[in-house]
Amino acid sequence: MAAGNTQTPQLTRAHRVLIGVVVFGAVIIAGIGFAGSYAAVRELALKKGFGDFSYVFPIGIDAGICVLLALDLLLT
């Protein structure tokens, strides 16, 4: 089989700027989502009697979601 003449597409400056805008927007949206999730889960943990652990519990929950999502994407 002969190798095909494939070329990698070159990113223009406009592409790079657009990628930067999308990444920036995604970070902002993720930050808002994390803040809301943290506040809601922490409040629930306080009500359920988690004590001082309620400050780190929401981080563990969000980290677990990220890890399982990454695992799902990897296995897909």
N, CA, C and O atoms as a Maestro MAE file, in Angstrom:
{
 s_m_m2io_version
 :::
 2.0.0
}

f_m_ct {
 s_m_title
 :::
 protein
 m_atom[304] {
  # First column is atom index #
  i_m_mmod_type
  r_m_x_coord
  r_m_y_coord
  r_m_z_coord
  i_m_residue_number
  s_m_chain_name
  s_m_pdb_residue_name
  s_m_pdb_atom_name
  i_m_atomic_number
  :::
  1 25 0.830 -1.179 0.000 1 A "MET " " N  " 7
  2 3 0.000 0.000 0.000 1 A "MET " " CA " 6
  3 2 0.874 1.243 0.000 1 A "MET " " C  " 6
  4 15 1.824 1.342 0.777 1 A "MET " " O  " 8
  5 25 0.566 2.152 -0.838 2 A "ALA " " N  " 7
  6 3 1.308 3.406 -0.893 2 A "ALA " " CA " 6
  7 2 0.754 4.363 0.150 2 A "ALA " " C  " 6
  8 15 -0.450 4.425 0.398 2 A "ALA " " O  " 8
  9 25 1.674 5.107 0.749 3 A "ALA " " N  " 7
  10 3 1.246 6.089 1.749 3 A "ALA " " CA " 6
  11 2 0.521 7.225 1.052 3 A "ALA " " C  " 6
  12 15 0.957 7.705 0.005 3 A "ALA " " O  " 8
  13 25 -0.588 7.652 1.639 4 A "GLY " " N  " 7
  14 3 -1.362 8.753 1.065 4 A "GLY " " CA " 6
  15 2 -0.657 10.074 1.304 4 A "GLY " " C  " 6
  16 15 0.195 10.181 2.186 4 A "GLY " " O  " 8
  17 25 -1.007 11.065 0.529 5 A "ASN " " N  " 7
  18 3 -0.419 12.395 0.655 5 A "ASN " " CA " 6
  19 2 -1.289 13.214 1.607 5 A "ASN " " C  " 6
  20 15 -2.062 14.069 1.175 5 A "ASN " " O  " 8
  21 25 -1.155 12.944 2.908 6 A "THR " " N  " 7
  22 3 -1.958 13.670 3.893 6 A "THR " " CA " 6
  23 2 -1.130 14.771 4.520 6 A "THR " " C  " 6
  24 15 0.054 14.597 4.807 6 A "THR " " O  " 8
  25 25 -1.760 15.883 4.721 7 A "GLN " " N  " 7
  26 3 -1.101 17.018 5.346 7 A "GLN " " CA " 6
  27 2 -1.860 17.400 6.599 7 A "GLN " " C  " 6
  28 15 -3.088 17.336 6.649 7 A "GLN " " O  " 8
  29 25 -1.105 17.799 7.609 8 A "THR " " N  " 7
  30 3 -1.765 18.292 8.812 8 A "THR " " CA " 6
  31 2 -2.216 19.717 8.568 8 A "THR " " C  " 6
  32 15 -1.464 20.525 8.023 8 A "THR " " O  " 8
  33 25 -3.440 20.032 8.966 9 A "PRO " " N  " 7
  34 3 -3.914 21.398 8.758 9 A "PRO " " CA " 6
  35 2 -3.132 22.385 9.629 9 A "PRO " " C  " 6
  36 15 -2.820 22.097 10.784 9 A "PRO " " O  " 8
  37 25 -2.827 23.524 9.070 10 A "GLN " " N  " 7
  38 3 -2.098 24.559 9.790 10 A "GLN " " CA " 6
  39 2 -3.091 25.494 10.467 10 A "GLN " " C  " 6
  40 15 -4.087 25.901 9.870 10 A "GLN " " O  " 8
  41 25 -2.804 25.830 11.726 11 A "LEU " " N  " 7
  42 3 -3.668 26.757 12.443 11 A "LEU " " CA " 6
  43 2 -3.268 28.192 12.107 11 A "LEU " " C  " 6
  44 15 -2.101 28.571 12.205 11 A "LEU " " O  " 8
  45 25 -4.246 28.964 11.718 12 A "THR " " N  " 7
  46 3 -3.981 30.373 11.440 12 A "THR " " CA " 6
  47 2 -4.056 31.148 12.756 12 A "THR " " C  " 6
  48 15 -4.421 30.596 13.794 12 A "THR " " O  " 8
  49 25 -3.711 32.405 12.699 13 A "ARG " " N  " 7
  50 3 -3.784 33.260 13.897 13 A "ARG " " CA " 6
  51 2 -5.226 33.354 14.385 13 A "ARG " " C  " 6
  52 15 -5.476 33.372 15.590 13 A "ARG " " O  " 8
  53 25 -6.169 33.412 13.455 14 A "ALA " " N  " 7
  54 3 -7.580 33.491 13.823 14 A "ALA " " CA " 6
  55 2 -8.016 32.227 14.570 14 A "ALA " " C  " 6
  56 15 -8.779 32.304 15.533 14 A "ALA " " O  " 8
  57 25 -7.532 31.073 14.126 15 A "HIS " " N  " 7
  58 3 -7.849 29.824 14.824 15 A "HIS " " CA " 6
  59 2 -7.311 29.858 16.249 15 A "HIS " " C  " 6
  60 15 -8.012 29.483 17.188 15 A "HIS " " O  " 8
  61 25 -6.084 30.300 16.412 16 A "ARG " " N  " 7
  62 3 -5.468 30.354 17.745 16 A "ARG " " CA " 6
  63 2 -6.231 31.303 18.670 16 A "ARG " " C  " 6
  64 15 -6.441 30.997 19.844 16 A "ARG " " O  " 8
  65 25 -6.640 32.447 18.142 17 A "VAL " " N  " 7
  66 3 -7.408 33.403 18.944 17 A "VAL " " CA " 6
  67 2 -8.745 32.789 19.340 17 A "VAL " " C  " 6
  68 15 -9.164 32.908 20.491 17 A "VAL " " O  " 8
  69 25 -9.411 32.140 18.405 18 A "LEU " " N  " 7
  70 3 -10.702 31.508 18.690 18 A "LEU " " CA " 6
  71 2 -10.550 30.398 19.735 18 A "LEU " " C  " 6
  72 15 -11.384 30.276 20.631 18 A "LEU " " O  " 8
  73 25 -9.509 29.602 19.627 19 A "ILE " " N  " 7
  74 3 -9.251 28.554 20.622 19 A "ILE " " CA " 6
  75 2 -9.021 29.185 21.993 19 A "ILE " " C  " 6
  76 15 -9.516 28.676 22.999 19 A "ILE " " O  " 8
  77 25 -8.281 30.283 22.042 20 A "GLY " " N  " 7
  78 3 -8.047 30.979 23.306 20 A "GLY " " CA " 6
  79 2 -9.336 31.499 23.920 20 A "GLY " " C  " 6
  80 15 -9.538 31.386 25.129 20 A "GLY " " O  " 8
  81 25 -10.199 32.061 23.107 21 A "VAL " " N  " 7
  82 3 -11.483 32.575 23.598 21 A "VAL " " CA " 6
  83 2 -12.346 31.433 24.134 21 A "VAL " " C  " 6
  84 15 -12.978 31.572 25.182 21 A "VAL " " O  " 8
  85 25 -12.375 30.316 23.428 22 A "VAL " " N  " 7
  86 3 -13.169 29.165 23.861 22 A "VAL " " CA " 6
  87 2 -12.620 28.603 25.172 22 A "VAL " " C  " 6
  88 15 -13.395 28.297 26.078 22 A "VAL " " O  " 8
  89 25 -11.313 28.462 25.287 23 A "VAL " " N  " 7
  90 3 -10.703 27.947 26.524 23 A "VAL " " CA " 6
  91 2 -10.987 28.898 27.680 23 A "VAL " " C  " 6
  92 15 -11.338 28.451 28.772 23 A "VAL " " O  " 8
  93 25 -10.839 30.197 27.458 24 A "PHE " " N  " 7
  94 3 -11.118 31.179 28.501 24 A "PHE " " CA " 6
  95 2 -12.576 31.090 28.961 24 A "PHE " " C  " 6
  96 15 -12.854 31.097 30.160 24 A "PHE " " O  " 8
  97 25 -13.495 31.007 28.011 25 A "GLY " " N  " 7
  98 3 -14.910 30.887 28.346 25 A "GLY " " CA " 6
  99 2 -15.207 29.599 29.108 25 A "GLY " " C  " 6
  100 15 -16.002 29.596 30.047 25 A "GLY " " O  " 8
  101 25 -14.569 28.512 28.703 26 A "ALA " " N  " 7
  102 3 -14.779 27.231 29.384 26 A "ALA " " CA " 6
  103 2 -14.279 27.292 30.821 26 A "ALA " " C  " 6
  104 15 -14.911 26.735 31.719 26 A "ALA " " O  " 8
  105 25 -13.149 27.962 31.050 27 A "VAL " " N  " 7
  106 3 -12.614 28.097 32.409 27 A "VAL " " CA " 6
  107 2 -13.563 28.934 33.271 27 A "VAL " " C  " 6
  108 15 -13.794 28.606 34.434 27 A "VAL " " O  " 8
  109 25 -14.108 30.000 32.711 28 A "ILE " " N  " 7
  110 3 -15.056 30.838 33.451 28 A "ILE " " CA " 6
  111 2 -16.307 30.034 33.815 28 A "ILE " " C  " 6
  112 15 -16.757 30.074 34.960 28 A "ILE " " O  " 8
  113 25 -16.864 29.311 32.855 29 A "ILE " " N  " 7
  114 3 -18.066 28.515 33.107 29 A "ILE " " CA " 6
  115 2 -17.775 27.420 34.132 29 A "ILE " " C  " 6
  116 15 -18.595 27.167 35.015 29 A "ILE " " O  " 8
  117 25 -16.622 26.772 34.024 30 A "ALA " " N  " 7
  118 3 -16.256 25.737 34.988 30 A "ALA " " CA " 6
  119 2 -16.100 26.332 36.387 30 A "ALA " " C  " 6
  120 15 -16.501 25.707 37.369 30 A "ALA " " O  " 8
  121 25 -15.528 27.522 36.489 31 A "GLY " " N  " 7
  122 3 -15.375 28.178 37.791 31 A "GLY " " CA " 6
  123 2 -16.706 28.502 38.432 31 A "GLY " " C  " 6
  124 15 -16.890 28.309 39.634 31 A "GLY " " O  " 8
  125 25 -17.635 28.995 37.630 32 A "ILE " " N  " 7
  126 3 -18.976 29.301 38.147 32 A "ILE " " CA " 6
  127 2 -19.663 28.016 38.606 32 A "ILE " " C  " 6
  128 15 -20.271 27.979 39.676 32 A "ILE " " O  " 8
  129 25 -19.567 26.982 37.809 33 A "GLY " " N  " 7
  130 3 -20.169 25.700 38.172 33 A "GLY " " CA " 6
  131 2 -19.562 25.119 39.429 33 A "GLY " " C  " 6
  132 15 -20.278 24.599 40.285 33 A "GLY " " O  " 8
  133 25 -18.230 25.203 39.549 34 A "PHE " " N  " 7
  134 3 -17.574 24.680 40.742 34 A "PHE " " CA " 6
  135 2 -17.989 25.454 41.984 34 A "PHE " " C  " 6
  136 15 -18.241 24.857 43.030 34 A "PHE " " O  " 8
  137 25 -18.063 26.775 41.878 35 A "ALA " " N  " 7
  138 3 -18.448 27.590 43.037 35 A "ALA " " CA " 6
  139 2 -19.864 27.251 43.500 35 A "ALA " " C  " 6
  140 15 -20.109 27.120 44.699 35 A "ALA " " O  " 8
  141 25 -20.783 27.112 42.569 36 A "GLY " " N  " 7
  142 3 -22.154 26.759 42.919 36 A "GLY " " CA " 6
  143 2 -22.249 25.365 43.508 36 A "GLY " " C  " 6
  144 15 -22.955 25.146 44.492 36 A "GLY " " O  " 8
  145 25 -21.544 24.431 42.911 37 A "SER " " N  " 7
  146 3 -21.537 23.056 43.407 37 A "SER " " CA " 6
  147 2 -20.923 22.986 44.799 37 A "SER " " C  " 6
  148 15 -21.452 22.320 45.689 37 A "SER " " O  " 8
  149 25 -19.805 23.678 44.979 38 A "TYR " " N  " 7
  150 3 -19.119 23.669 46.276 38 A "TYR " " CA " 6
  151 2 -20.048 24.199 47.370 38 A "TYR " " C  " 6
  152 15 -20.172 23.597 48.436 38 A "TYR " " O  " 8
  153 25 -20.691 25.319 47.098 39 A "ALA " " N  " 7
  154 3 -21.560 25.937 48.103 39 A "ALA " " CA " 6
  155 2 -22.736 25.023 48.456 39 A "ALA " " C  " 6
  156 15 -23.070 24.865 49.630 39 A "ALA " " O  " 8
  157 25 -23.358 24.425 47.445 40 A "ALA " " N  " 7
  158 3 -24.521 23.574 47.698 40 A "ALA " " CA " 6
  159 2 -24.146 22.308 48.454 40 A "ALA " " C  " 6
  160 15 -24.824 21.926 49.408 40 A "ALA " " O  " 8
  161 25 -23.064 21.653 48.027 41 A "VAL " " N  " 7
  162 3 -22.662 20.403 48.678 41 A "VAL " " CA " 6
  163 2 -22.135 20.677 50.084 41 A "VAL " " C  " 6
  164 15 -22.382 19.884 50.992 41 A "VAL " " O  " 8
  165 25 -21.422 21.771 50.282 42 A "ARG " " N  " 7
  166 3 -20.908 22.107 51.610 42 A "ARG " " CA " 6
  167 2 -22.057 22.376 52.583 42 A "ARG " " C  " 6
  168 15 -22.029 21.928 53.729 42 A "ARG " " O  " 8
  169 25 -23.058 23.106 52.116 43 A "GLU " " N  " 7
  170 3 -24.217 23.391 52.967 43 A "GLU " " CA " 6
  171 2 -24.934 22.094 53.358 43 A "GLU " " C  " 6
  172 15 -25.329 21.916 54.511 43 A "GLU " " O  " 8
  173 25 -25.096 21.204 52.398 44 A "LEU " " N  " 7
  174 3 -25.738 19.924 52.682 44 A "LEU " " CA " 6
  175 2 -24.895 19.102 53.668 44 A "LEU " " C  " 6
  176 15 -25.434 18.484 54.586 44 A "LEU " " O  " 8
  177 25 -23.571 19.098 53.472 45 A "ALA " " N  " 7
  178 3 -22.688 18.352 54.374 45 A "ALA " " CA " 6
  179 2 -22.750 18.926 55.791 45 A "ALA " " C  " 6
  180 15 -22.720 18.174 56.765 45 A "ALA " " O  " 8
  181 25 -22.834 20.239 55.909 46 A "LEU " " N  " 7
  182 3 -22.964 20.851 57.238 46 A "LEU " " CA " 6
  183 2 -24.265 20.414 57.908 46 A "LEU " " C  " 6
  184 15 -24.283 20.098 59.098 46 A "LEU " " O  " 8
  185 25 -25.358 20.398 57.132 47 A "LYS " " N  " 7
  186 3 -26.655 19.993 57.684 47 A "LYS " " CA " 6
  187 2 -26.650 18.524 58.119 47 A "LYS " " C  " 6
  188 15 -27.342 18.144 59.064 47 A "LYS " " O  " 8
  189 25 -25.861 17.706 57.419 48 A "LYS " " N  " 7
  190 3 -25.811 16.282 57.724 48 A "LYS " " CA " 6
  191 2 -24.802 15.954 58.831 48 A "LYS " " C  " 6
  192 15 -24.627 14.786 59.179 48 A "LYS " " O  " 8
  193 25 -24.132 16.987 59.391 49 A "GLY " " N  " 7
  194 3 -23.231 16.776 60.514 49 A "GLY " " CA " 6
  195 2 -21.825 16.348 60.160 49 A "GLY " " C  " 6
  196 15 -21.193 15.638 60.942 49 A "GLY " " O  " 8
  197 25 -21.309 16.752 59.008 50 A "PHE " " N  " 7
  198 3 -19.955 16.389 58.611 50 A "PHE " " CA " 6
  199 2 -18.884 17.189 59.354 50 A "PHE " " C  " 6
  200 15 -17.711 16.816 59.332 50 A "PHE " " O  " 8
  201 25 -19.270 18.272 60.004 51 A "GLY " " N  " 7
  202 3 -18.321 19.091 60.762 51 A "GLY " " CA " 6
  203 2 -17.293 19.764 59.874 51 A "GLY " " C  " 6
  204 15 -17.626 20.287 58.811 51 A "GLY " " O  " 8
  205 25 -16.029 19.748 60.319 52 A "ASP " " N  " 7
  206 3 -14.952 20.391 59.548 52 A "ASP " " CA " 6
  207 2 -14.694 19.705 58.209 52 A "ASP " " C  " 6
  208 15 -14.184 20.329 57.278 52 A "ASP " " O  " 8
  209 25 -15.043 18.426 58.111 53 A "PHE " " N  " 7
  210 3 -14.852 17.700 56.852 53 A "PHE " " CA " 6
  211 2 -15.725 18.274 55.733 53 A "PHE " " C  " 6
  212 15 -15.461 18.040 54.553 53 A "PHE " " O  " 8
  213 25 -16.755 19.020 56.104 54 A "SER " " N  " 7
  214 3 -17.650 19.586 55.096 54 A "SER " " CA " 6
  215 2 -16.949 20.610 54.203 54 A "SER " " C  " 6
  216 15 -17.461 20.940 53.133 54 A "SER " " O  " 8
  217 25 -15.784 21.118 54.622 55 A "TYR " " N  " 7
  218 3 -15.047 22.085 53.799 55 A "TYR " " CA " 6
  219 2 -14.303 21.404 52.647 55 A "TYR " " C  " 6
  220 15 -14.115 22.018 51.597 55 A "TYR " " O  " 8
  221 25 -13.881 20.164 52.819 56 A "VAL " " N  " 7
  222 3 -13.137 19.469 51.763 56 A "VAL " " CA " 6
  223 2 -13.988 18.436 51.026 56 A "VAL " " C  " 6
  224 15 -13.625 18.009 49.930 56 A "VAL " " O  " 8
  225 25 -15.109 18.033 51.609 57 A "PHE " " N  " 7
  226 3 -15.978 17.037 50.995 57 A "PHE " " CA " 6
  227 2 -16.417 17.425 49.577 57 A "PHE " " C  " 6
  228 15 -16.353 16.580 48.684 57 A "PHE " " O  " 8
  229 25 -16.862 18.674 49.330 58 A "PRO " " N  " 7
  230 3 -17.284 19.031 47.960 58 A "PRO " " CA " 6
  231 2 -16.147 18.930 46.940 58 A "PRO " " C  " 6
  232 15 -16.388 18.610 45.776 58 A "PRO " " O  " 8
  233 25 -14.919 19.200 47.368 59 A "ILE " " N  " 7
  234 3 -13.781 19.096 46.447 59 A "ILE " " CA " 6
  235 2 -13.591 17.636 46.038 59 A "ILE " " C  " 6
  236 15 -13.324 17.342 44.873 59 A "ILE " " O  " 8
  237 25 -13.730 16.724 47.004 60 A "GLY " " N  " 7
  238 3 -13.625 15.298 46.691 60 A "GLY " " CA " 6
  239 2 -14.707 14.838 45.735 60 A "GLY " " C  " 6
  240 15 -14.449 14.043 44.831 60 A "GLY " " O  " 8
  241 25 -15.904 15.331 45.929 61 A "ILE " " N  " 7
  242 3 -17.006 14.966 45.031 61 A "ILE " " CA " 6
  243 2 -16.729 15.455 43.609 61 A "ILE " " C  " 6
  244 15 -16.857 14.687 42.655 61 A "ILE " " O  " 8
  245 25 -16.349 16.728 43.462 62 A "ASP " " N  " 7
  246 3 -16.069 17.283 42.131 62 A "ASP " " CA " 6
  247 2 -14.855 16.615 41.488 62 A "ASP " " C  " 6
  248 15 -14.852 16.366 40.282 62 A "ASP " " O  " 8
  249 25 -13.826 16.325 42.283 63 A "ALA " " N  " 7
  250 3 -12.647 15.639 41.746 63 A "ALA " " CA " 6
  251 2 -13.027 14.240 41.265 63 A "ALA " " C  " 6
  252 15 -12.564 13.791 40.217 63 A "ALA " " O  " 8
  253 25 -13.873 13.556 42.036 64 A "GLY " " N  " 7
  254 3 -14.326 12.235 41.620 64 A "GLY " " CA " 6
  255 2 -15.098 12.272 40.320 64 A "GLY " " C  " 6
  256 15 -14.932 11.399 39.469 64 A "GLY " " O  " 8
  257 25 -15.948 13.286 40.161 65 A "ILE " " N  " 7
  258 3 -16.696 13.433 38.908 65 A "ILE " " CA " 6
  259 2 -15.736 13.634 37.738 65 A "ILE " " C  " 6
  260 15 -15.905 13.019 36.685 65 A "ILE " " O  " 8
  261 25 -14.735 14.486 37.916 66 A "CYS " " N  " 7
  262 3 -13.757 14.748 36.845 66 A "CYS " " CA " 6
  263 2 -12.980 13.486 36.481 66 A "CYS " " C  " 6
  264 15 -12.776 13.195 35.302 66 A "CYS " " O  " 8
  265 25 -12.547 12.737 37.497 67 A "VAL " " N  " 7
  266 3 -11.775 11.516 37.241 67 A "VAL " " CA " 6
  267 2 -12.632 10.484 36.524 67 A "VAL " " C  " 6
  268 15 -12.172 9.865 35.565 67 A "VAL " " O  " 8
  269 25 -13.865 10.286 36.968 68 A "LEU " " N  " 7
  270 3 -14.714 9.302 36.310 68 A "LEU " " CA " 6
  271 2 -15.099 9.733 34.902 68 A "LEU " " C  " 6
  272 15 -15.224 8.883 34.021 68 A "LEU " " O  " 8
  273 25 -15.290 11.017 34.667 69 A "LEU " " N  " 7
  274 3 -15.559 11.501 33.321 69 A "LEU " " CA " 6
  275 2 -14.354 11.255 32.410 69 A "LEU " " C  " 6
  276 15 -14.511 10.805 31.276 69 A "LEU " " O  " 8
  277 25 -13.152 11.551 32.910 70 A "ALA " " N  " 7
  278 3 -11.944 11.308 32.126 70 A "ALA " " CA " 6
  279 2 -11.775 9.821 31.832 70 A "ALA " " C  " 6
  280 15 -11.385 9.451 30.724 70 A "ALA " " O  " 8
  281 25 -12.062 8.965 32.809 71 A "LEU " " N  " 7
  282 3 -11.980 7.530 32.590 71 A "LEU " " CA " 6
  283 2 -12.983 7.084 31.530 71 A "LEU " " C  " 6
  284 15 -12.657 6.262 30.673 71 A "LEU " " O  " 8
  285 25 -14.191 7.617 31.584 72 A "ASP " " N  " 7
  286 3 -15.211 7.293 30.589 72 A "ASP " " CA " 6
  287 2 -14.750 7.692 29.184 72 A "ASP " " C  " 6
  288 15 -14.900 6.927 28.232 72 A "ASP " " O  " 8
  289 25 -14.187 8.897 29.069 73 A "LEU " " N  " 7
  290 3 -13.703 9.356 27.760 73 A "LEU " " CA " 6
  291 2 -12.535 8.487 27.274 73 A "LEU " " C  " 6
  292 15 -12.432 8.187 26.085 73 A "LEU " " O  " 8
  293 25 -11.672 8.095 28.188 74 A "LEU " " N  " 7
  294 3 -10.532 7.251 27.823 74 A "LEU " " CA " 6
  295 2 -10.991 5.885 27.344 74 A "LEU " " C  " 6
  296 15 -10.490 5.377 26.341 74 A "LEU " " O  " 8
  297 25 -11.940 5.289 28.050 75 A "LEU " " N  " 7
  298 3 -12.415 3.955 27.688 75 A "LEU " " CA " 6
  299 2 -13.308 3.976 26.456 75 A "LEU " " C  " 6
  300 15 -13.462 2.953 25.790 75 A "LEU " " O  " 8
  301 25 -13.893 5.115 26.148 76 A "THR " " N  " 7
  302 3 -14.724 5.210 24.953 76 A "THR " " CA " 6
  303 2 -13.862 5.205 23.714 76 A "THR " " C  " 6
  304 15 -14.382 5.279 22.600 76 A "THR " " O  " 8
  :::
 }
 m_bond[303] {
  # First column is bond index #
  i_m_from
  i_m_to
  i_m_order
  :::
  1 1 2 1
  2 2 3 1
  3 3 4 2
  4 3 5 1
  5 5 6 1
  6 6 7 1
  7 7 8 2
  8 7 9 1
  9 9 10 1
  10 10 11 1
  11 11 12 2
  12 11 13 1
  13 13 14 1
  14 14 15 1
  15 15 16 2
  16 15 17 1
  17 17 18 1
  18 18 19 1
  19 19 20 2
  20 19 21 1
  21 21 22 1
  22 22 23 1
  23 23 24 2
  24 23 25 1
  25 25 26 1
  26 26 27 1
  27 27 28 2
  28 27 29 1
  29 29 30 1
  30 30 31 1
  31 31 32 2
  32 31 33 1
  33 33 34 1
  34 34 35 1
  35 35 36 2
  36 35 37 1
  37 37 38 1
  38 38 39 1
  39 39 40 2
  40 39 41 1
  41 41 42 1
  42 42 43 1
  43 43 44 2
  44 43 45 1
  45 45 46 1
  46 46 47 1
  47 47 48 2
  48 47 49 1
  49 49 50 1
  50 50 51 1
  51 51 52 2
  52 51 53 1
  53 53 54 1
  54 54 55 1
  55 55 56 2
  56 55 57 1
  57 57 58 1
  58 58 59 1
  59 59 60 2
  60 59 61 1
  61 61 62 1
  62 62 63 1
  63 63 64 2
  64 63 65 1
  65 65 66 1
  66 66 67 1
  67 67 68 2
  68 67 69 1
  69 69 70 1
  70 70 71 1
  71 71 72 2
  72 71 73 1
  73 73 74 1
  74 74 75 1
  75 75 76 2
  76 75 77 1
  77 77 78 1
  78 78 79 1
  79 79 80 2
  80 79 81 1
  81 81 82 1
  82 82 83 1
  83 83 84 2
  84 83 85 1
  85 85 86 1
  86 86 87 1
  87 87 88 2
  88 87 89 1
  89 89 90 1
  90 90 91 1
  91 91 92 2
  92 91 93 1
  93 93 94 1
  94 94 95 1
  95 95 96 2
  96 95 97 1
  97 97 98 1
  98 98 99 1
  99 99 100 2
  100 99 101 1
  101 101 102 1
  102 102 103 1
  103 103 104 2
  104 103 105 1
  105 105 106 1
  106 106 107 1
  107 107 108 2
  108 107 109 1
  109 109 110 1
  110 110 111 1
  111 111 112 2
  112 111 113 1
  113 113 114 1
  114 114 115 1
  115 115 116 2
  116 115 117 1
  117 117 118 1
  118 118 119 1
  119 119 120 2
  120 119 121 1
  121 121 122 1
  122 122 123 1
  123 123 124 2
  124 123 125 1
  125 125 126 1
  126 126 127 1
  127 127 128 2
  128 127 129 1
  129 129 130 1
  130 130 131 1
  131 131 132 2
  132 131 133 1
  133 133 134 1
  134 134 135 1
  135 135 136 2
  136 135 137 1
  137 137 138 1
  138 138 139 1
  139 139 140 2
  140 139 141 1
  141 141 142 1
  142 142 143 1
  143 143 144 2
  144 143 145 1
  145 145 146 1
  146 146 147 1
  147 147 148 2
  148 147 149 1
  149 149 150 1
  150 150 151 1
  151 151 152 2
  152 151 153 1
  153 153 154 1
  154 154 155 1
  155 155 156 2
  156 155 157 1
  157 157 158 1
  158 158 159 1
  159 159 160 2
  160 159 161 1
  161 161 162 1
  162 162 163 1
  163 163 164 2
  164 163 165 1
  165 165 166 1
  166 166 167 1
  167 167 168 2
  168 167 169 1
  169 169 170 1
  170 170 171 1
  171 171 172 2
  172 171 173 1
  173 173 174 1
  174 174 175 1
  175 175 176 2
  176 175 177 1
  177 177 178 1
  178 178 179 1
  179 179 180 2
  180 179 181 1
  181 181 182 1
  182 182 183 1
  183 183 184 2
  184 183 185 1
  185 185 186 1
  186 186 187 1
  187 187 188 2
  188 187 189 1
  189 189 190 1
  190 190 191 1
  191 191 192 2
  192 191 193 1
  193 193 194 1
  194 194 195 1
  195 195 196 2
  196 195 197 1
  197 197 198 1
  198 198 199 1
  199 199 200 2
  200 199 201 1
  201 201 202 1
  202 202 203 1
  203 203 204 2
  204 203 205 1
  205 205 206 1
  206 206 207 1
  207 207 208 2
  208 207 209 1
  209 209 210 1
  210 210 211 1
  211 211 212 2
  212 211 213 1
  213 213 214 1
  214 214 215 1
  215 215 216 2
  216 215 217 1
  217 217 218 1
  218 218 219 1
  219 219 220 2
  220 219 221 1
  221 221 222 1
  222 222 223 1
  223 223 224 2
  224 223 225 1
  225 225 226 1
  226 226 227 1
  227 227 228 2
  228 227 229 1
  229 229 230 1
  230 230 231 1
  231 231 232 2
  232 231 233 1
  233 233 234 1
  234 234 235 1
  235 235 236 2
  236 235 237 1
  237 237 238 1
  238 238 239 1
  239 239 240 2
  240 239 241 1
  241 241 242 1
  242 242 243 1
  243 243 244 2
  244 243 245 1
  245 245 246 1
  246 246 247 1
  247 247 248 2
  248 247 249 1
  249 249 250 1
  250 250 251 1
  251 251 252 2
  252 251 253 1
  253 253 254 1
  254 254 255 1
  255 255 256 2
  256 255 257 1
  257 257 258 1
  258 258 259 1
  259 259 260 2
  260 259 261 1
  261 261 262 1
  262 262 263 1
  263 263 264 2
  264 263 265 1
  265 265 266 1
  266 266 267 1
  267 267 268 2
  268 267 269 1
  269 269 270 1
  270 270 271 1
  271 271 272 2
  272 271 273 1
  273 273 274 1
  274 274 275 1
  275 275 276 2
  276 275 277 1
  277 277 278 1
  278 278 279 1
  279 279 280 2
  280 279 281 1
  281 281 282 1
  282 282 283 1
  283 283 284 2
  284 283 285 1
  285 285 286 1
  286 286 287 1
  287 287 288 2
  288 287 289 1
  289 289 290 1
  290 290 291 1
  291 291 292 2
  292 291 293 1
  293 293 294 1
  294 294 295 1
  295 295 296 2
  296 295 297 1
  297 297 298 1
  298 298 299 1
  299 299 300 2
  300 299 301 1
  301 301 302 1
  302 302 303 1
  303 303 304 2
  :::
 }
}
